[in-house]
């Protein structure tokens, strides 16, 4: 009787240790695609990976008021139409070209989130990827992009993970911008 109890405890401890290495609400490469690792799967949601569409504490579907509470007052506000507003929030940094957030709200909810800059003083991450990380880290987590395109304005490359609404811009071998949205542009 003693051995099964010890075996059960060992299995639980090993399982908990393995589970601790997996971050919840993040994307990971699996085979030829991406998977959203979550403990809050909601099969009735129209987008089953919505929980993973987040950068730091800002997530797709979050209210405009919550975002402003977290990021402060926007630096710029662009009213696109009756339902759509684009807000630009500065990020504290010593960079000459200041890093920033661009968040599009539709009917008061975050529809897209983008964070851009070379090395801001922010710990905000998308699936453990932060601005300034080497592109090798992106490859370790998300794998090769599904498509790439040069971006002349920043002398970089846009990595796209379509059909997932995820894109990352790489400049000088480092993450320069991360964008997630409810739908792919």
Secondary structure, DSSP 8 states (H G I E B T S, - for coil): -HHHHHHHHHHHHHHHHHHHTS-TTEEEEETTEEEEE-S---TTSSSTTGGG-EETTEETT-BHHHHHHHH-S-SEEEE-SSSEEEEEEE---S-SS--EEEEEEETTEEEEEEEE-SS-S----BTTB-TT-BHHHHHHHH-S-SEEEEEGGGTEEEEE-TTSSEEEEEETTEEEEEEEESS--
